[in-house]
Amino acid sequence: MAGYTALKGQGGELIVKRAGTPFTNSDGAEAKRAANSFCGANGAVTGTEDNFRDGAWIFPGGCA
């Protein structure tokens, strides 16, 4: 997805960053849309453990 990067962390989590201006804590919905796009048809596993850190959104469940 243009304008975003995603990478898999050591624990299987999905880490999503926005190119240019880093995400803020209030950008969770945008980050979730990007995560779902990167994960394909099954989308990302999201829930209460999702968190924001250092300009990135982390989805501990990774891709479904």
N, CA and C atoms as a LAMMPS dump frame, in Angstrom:
ITEM: TIMESTEP
0
ITEM: NUMBER OF ATOMS
192
ITEM: BOX BOUNDS ff ff ff
-5.0000000000000000e+02 5.0000000000000000e+02
-5.0000000000000000e+02 5.0000000000000000e+02
-5.0000000000000000e+02 5.0000000000000000e+02
ITEM: ATOMS id mol type element x y z
1 1 1 N 0.861 -1.171 0
2 1 2 C 0 0 0
3 1 3 C 0.901 1.226 0
4 2 1 N 0.741 2.066 -0.966
5 2 2 C 1.576 3.261 -1.108
6 2 3 C 1.449 4.169 0.117
7 3 1 N 2.576 4.655 0.585
8 3 2 C 2.584 5.569 1.714
9 3 3 C 2.741 4.898 3.069
10 4 1 N 2.806 3.568 3.085
11 4 2 C 2.918 2.815 4.328
12 4 3 C 3.962 1.711 4.172
13 5 1 N 4.532 1.313 5.29
14 5 2 C 5.393 0.134 5.309
15 5 3 C 4.913 -0.78 6.428
16 6 1 N 5.125 -2.053 6.236
17 6 2 C 4.761 -3.031 7.266
18 6 3 C 5.86 -4.065 7.335
19 7 1 N 6.162 -4.491 8.532
20 7 2 C 7.14 -5.553 8.71
21 7 3 C 6.721 -6.444 9.851
22 8 1 N 7.219 -7.671 9.782
23 8 2 C 6.894 -8.657 10.804
24 8 3 C 7.961 -8.593 11.884
25 9 1 N 7.544 -8.443 13.131
26 9 2 C 8.461 -8.405 14.257
27 9 3 C 8.912 -9.796 14.648
28 10 1 N 9.851 -9.865 15.559
29 10 2 C 10.413 -11.14 16.002
30 10 3 C 9.362 -12.061 16.62
31 11 1 N 8.351 -11.486 17.228
32 11 2 C 7.307 -12.294 17.86
33 11 3 C 6.11 -12.55 16.961
34 12 1 N 6.212 -12.202 15.68
35 12 2 C 5.111 -12.401 14.748
36 12 3 C 4.174 -11.212 14.631
37 13 1 N 4.404 -10.175 15.418
38 13 2 C 3.552 -9.005 15.354
39 13 3 C 3.759 -8.26 14.037
40 14 1 N 2.74 -7.528 13.626
41 14 2 C 2.804 -6.71 12.425
42 14 3 C 3.034 -5.267 12.859
43 15 1 N 4.08 -4.643 12.329
44 15 2 C 4.435 -3.271 12.672
45 15 3 C 4.185 -2.409 11.444
46 16 1 N 3.3 -1.433 11.566
47 16 2 C 2.897 -0.598 10.441
48 16 3 C 3.358 0.837 10.69
49 17 1 N 4.024 1.4 9.679
50 17 2 C 4.489 2.786 9.747
51 17 3 C 3.967 3.547 8.543
52 18 1 N 3.825 4.834 8.706
53 18 2 C 3.395 5.704 7.62
54 18 3 C 4.624 6.435 7.096
55 19 1 N 4.755 6.502 5.775
56 19 2 C 5.859 7.25 5.165
57 19 3 C 5.632 8.734 5.403
58 20 1 N 6.704 9.463 5.594
59 20 2 C 6.584 10.899 5.838
60 20 3 C 6.254 11.159 7.287
61 21 1 N 5.065 11.633 7.558
62 21 2 C 4.639 11.959 8.912
63 21 3 C 4.33 10.683 9.688
64 22 1 N 5.009 10.447 10.808
65 22 2 C 4.737 9.241 11.6
66 22 3 C 3.297 9.228 12.121
67 23 1 N 2.81 8.033 12.381
68 23 2 C 1.502 7.905 13.012
69 23 3 C 1.527 8.559 14.387
70 24 1 N 0.339 8.907 14.865
71 24 2 C 0.158 9.35 16.245
72 24 3 C -0.749 8.325 16.923
73 25 1 N -0.941 8.486 18.202
74 25 2 C -1.799 7.579 18.956
75 25 3 C -3.236 7.598 18.437
76 26 1 N -3.666 8.701 17.847
77 26 2 C -5.047 8.811 17.378
78 26 3 C -5.247 8.274 15.956
79 27 1 N -4.224 7.698 15.346
80 27 2 C -4.306 7.197 13.97
81 27 3 C -4.54 5.689 13.883
82 28 1 N -5.101 5.1 14.923
83 28 2 C -5.296 3.657 14.963
84 28 3 C -6.159 3.118 13.832
85 29 1 N -7.229 3.815 13.483
86 29 2 C -8.115 3.335 12.416
87 29 3 C -7.387 3.33 11.072
88 30 1 N -6.633 4.366 10.804
89 30 2 C -5.854 4.429 9.562
90 30 3 C -4.807 3.314 9.526
91 31 1 N -4.146 3.096 10.644
92 31 2 C -3.129 2.047 10.729
93 31 3 C -3.761 0.673 10.534
94 32 1 N -4.948 0.466 11.066
95 32 2 C -5.645 -0.811 10.911
96 32 3 C -6.005 -1.047 9.45
97 33 1 N -6.457 -0.021 8.745
98 33 2 C -6.762 -0.167 7.318
99 33 3 C -5.503 -0.555 6.542
100 34 1 N -4.382 0.09 6.864
101 34 2 C -3.118 -0.245 6.2
102 34 3 C -2.712 -1.679 6.525
103 35 1 N -2.837 -2.084 7.782
104 35 2 C -2.481 -3.447 8.188
105 35 3 C -3.331 -4.463 7.437
106 36 1 N -4.629 -4.219 7.344
107 36 2 C -5.513 -5.128 6.629
108 36 3 C -5.12 -5.235 5.157
109 37 1 N -4.723 -4.12 4.572
110 37 2 C -4.295 -4.124 3.182
111 37 3 C -3.036 -4.969 2.994
112 38 1 N -2.079 -4.836 3.88
113 38 2 C -0.841 -5.607 3.793
114 38 3 C -1.085 -7.101 3.999
115 39 1 N -2.056 -7.445 4.814
116 39 2 C -2.296 -8.854 5.142
117 39 3 C -3.115 -9.582 4.091
118 40 1 N -3.732 -8.882 3.192
119 40 2 C -4.493 -9.539 2.134
120 40 3 C -5.915 -9.884 2.541
121 41 1 N -6.45 -10.905 1.903
122 41 2 C -7.868 -11.254 2.036
123 41 3 C -8.313 -11.518 3.465
124 42 1 N -7.471 -12.129 4.285
125 42 2 C -7.866 -12.458 5.663
126 42 3 C -7.657 -11.312 6.641
127 43 1 N -6.927 -10.283 6.245
128 43 2 C -6.714 -9.111 7.088
129 43 3 C -5.814 -9.367 8.281
130 44 1 N -5.685 -8.354 9.089
131 44 2 C -4.862 -8.405 10.295
132 44 3 C -5.7 -8.868 11.479
133 45 1 N -5.034 -9.493 12.432
134 45 2 C -5.685 -9.856 13.693
135 45 3 C -5.564 -8.624 14.591
136 46 1 N -6.688 -8.03 14.918
137 46 2 C -6.662 -6.815 15.732
138 46 3 C -7.473 -7.018 16.998
139 47 1 N -7.196 -6.204 17.99
140 47 2 C -7.918 -6.313 19.244
141 47 3 C -7.386 -5.345 20.275
142 48 1 N -7.663 -5.629 21.53
143 48 2 C -7.309 -4.718 22.617
144 48 3 C -5.807 -4.638 22.869
145 49 1 N -5.045 -5.588 22.337
146 49 2 C -3.588 -5.583 22.541
147 49 3 C -2.85 -4.708 21.527
148 50 1 N -3.54 -4.222 20.48
149 50 2 C -2.907 -3.333 19.512
150 50 3 C -2.372 -2.122 20.258
151 51 1 N -1.219 -1.625 19.83
152 51 2 C -0.662 -0.485 20.556
153 51 3 C 0.166 0.397 19.653
154 52 1 N 0.384 1.61 20.111
155 52 2 C 1.141 2.627 19.407
156 52 3 C 2.474 2.818 20.118
157 53 1 N 3.561 2.859 19.328
158 53 2 C 4.876 3.08 19.924
159 53 3 C 5.817 3.684 18.878
160 54 1 N 6.471 4.754 19.229
161 54 2 C 7.516 5.361 18.4
162 54 3 C 7.082 5.625 16.963
163 55 1 N 5.897 6.158 16.765
164 55 2 C 5.418 6.515 15.432
165 55 3 C 4.875 5.358 14.625
166 56 1 N 4.748 4.187 15.223
167 56 2 C 4.229 3.014 14.52
168 56 3 C 3.095 2.386 15.315
169 57 1 N 2.221 1.69 14.583
170 57 2 C 1.174 0.902 15.228
171 57 3 C 1.585 -0.556 15.173
172 58 1 N 1.464 -1.239 16.297
173 58 2 C 1.86 -2.636 16.405
174 58 3 C 0.606 -3.483 16.627
175 59 1 N 0.462 -4.514 15.783
176 59 2 C -0.64 -5.443 15.869
177 59 3 C -0.067 -6.799 16.281
178 60 1 N -0.101 -7.122 17.588
179 60 2 C 0.544 -8.337 18.101
180 60 3 C 0.064 -9.622 17.445
181 61 1 N -1.168 -9.666 16.961
182 61 2 C -1.701 -10.873 16.347
183 61 3 C -1.208 -11.122 14.933
184 62 1 N -0.524 -10.134 14.34
185 62 2 C -0.025 -10.285 12.971
186 62 3 C -1.16 -10.412 11.975
187 63 1 N -0.905 -11.158 10.913
188 63 2 C -1.907 -11.402 9.882
189 63 3 C -2.676 -12.674 10.204
190 64 1 N -3.954 -12.677 9.834
191 64 2 C -4.808 -13.847 10.069
192 64 3 C -4.428 -14.993 9.151
